[in-house]
Each structure stands twice: as C-alpha cells, then as structure tokens.
Amino acid sequence: MKERIVVVGGYGHVGSMICRELGEKYPGFVYATGRSLERAERFSRETGGNVLPMRLDLDQPVMECEWERIKLVVMCLDHLGSGLPPERDALCGYIGKGRISVSSGEVAEDS
C-alpha cells in the first residue's frame, strides 16, 4: 500500500515547515529527505519522531524498492528553476503519483 509522503529537501527552510505540518497530521508517514542522513535524523528528533529521516540524493540512482510505498513526493528545492531535470520527473512518474514542487514562492502541482 502506498502511504508514505516524501519531502525532498525536507529538513531545509521551507521543507521543514511542510514536514512539521504534515507530520502533525500524519505522524510516522512523512519522510524528510536530503543528501545528509545525519541532518534528516536530527530533524526527525526535533519533531519527536513525527517526521522520519531518509537519505536521498537525486543525482544518484534510486532503487525501485525504495518507492513501493510512496504516495506523494513534495519537492522543496531552491534550484528548481522552470522545471525538474528528467531523472526527477522519472522518480515521480515511477511511483505513479503526482508531485508538488515548492520553490521561490511558487507552487506547481502535477498529477
């Protein structure tokens, strides 16, 4: 069953606010992701475990088994610009769900 919410950039400024809100509503199903597992773990402790840590580097291959339970990906990256590189779009396409991109005050939702 797809039940996890993954926030890419989840321990950053905007991502952490989104994670905290979602973590209150869906404790244990929200994952703050980024390149640093240490920072994700520290953030998880700050939320009392409502938000869980996950290491994710979108420049590295992602194993398919990692995404079997993902329902939604929220992208909170400073450098999104006008769109996501193909490998990031493929990530969202693989899990069969849309993505929500949050960057520079803009929100774009794909389904």
C-alpha positions in Angstrom: 0.0 0.0 0.0 1.3 3.4 -0.9 1.1 5.5 2.2 4.4 7.5 2.7 4.8 11.2 2.0 8.4 12.1 1.0 9.5 15.7 1.2 12.7 16.2 -0.8 14.6 19.0 0.8 12.6 18.1 3.9 15.0 19.5 6.5 15.6 22.8 4.7 13.8 26.0 5.5 10.6 25.5 3.5 10.7 21.7 3.6 10.9 21.6 7.4 7.8 23.7 7.7 5.9 21.5 5.4 7.2 18.4 7.2 6.2 19.7 10.6 2.7 20.4 9.4 2.3 17.1 7.6 4.0 15.2 10.5 1.3 16.5 12.9 -1.5 15.2 10.7 0.2 12.0 9.5 2.8 11.0 12.2 5.1 8.3 11.1 4.2 8.5 7.4 6.2 11.7 6.5 9.9 11.4 5.5 12.3 14.4 5.4 14.8 13.5 2.7 18.1 15.0 1.5 21.7 14.1 0.9 22.6 14.1 4.7 21.1 11.3 6.7 22.6 13.0 9.8 20.6 16.2 9.2 17.5 14.2 8.5 17.9 12.2 11.7 18.5 15.4 13.7 15.3 17.0 12.3 13.4 13.8 13.0 14.4 14.0 16.6 13.3 17.7 16.7 9.8 16.6 15.6 9.6 13.9 18.3 9.6 11.2 15.6 6.5 12.5 13.8 8.7 13.0 10.7 11.1 10.2 9.8 14.6 10.5 8.2 15.6 9.3 4.8 18.8 9.8 2.8 18.1 10.7 -0.8 20.5 12.2 -3.4 18.5 12.7 -6.6 21.8 12.8 -8.6 22.3 9.1 -7.6 20.2 6.1 -8.8 17.2 5.2 -6.7 16.4 1.6 -6.1 12.8 0.8 -7.2 12.1 -1.0 -3.9 12.6 2.4 -2.1 9.4 3.8 -3.8 6.9 1.0 -3.4 5.1 2.6 -0.5 5.4 6.3 -1.6 2.1 8.0 -2.2 3.3 11.6 -2.7 6.6 13.4 -3.4 6.9 17.1 -2.3 9.9 18.8 -3.9 11.3 21.7 -1.8 14.5 22.6 -3.6 16.0 26.0 -4.1 17.2 25.3 -7.6 14.1 24.0 -9.4 14.0 26.9 -11.8 11.5 26.3 -14.6 11.2 22.6 -14.2 12.8 19.4 -12.9 15.5 17.5 -14.7 14.3 14.3 -16.4 15.5 12.0 -13.7 13.5 13.8 -11.1 10.4 13.7 -13.2 11.0 10.0 -13.8 11.1 9.5 -10.0 7.7 10.9 -9.6 6.4 9.0 -12.7 7.7 5.7 -11.3 5.7 5.9 -8.1 2.6 6.6 -10.2 1.6 9.8 -8.4 1.9 13.5 -9.0 4.4 15.8 -7.4 4.1 19.1 -5.7 7.1 21.5 -6.3 7.7 24.3 -3.9 10.4 26.8 -4.9 10.9 30.6 -4.7 7.4 31.2 -3.5 5.8 29.3 -6.4 3.8 26.1 -6.0 3.3 23.8 -9.1 1.3 20.6 -8.9 1.4 17.8 -11.5 -0.9 14.8 -11.5 
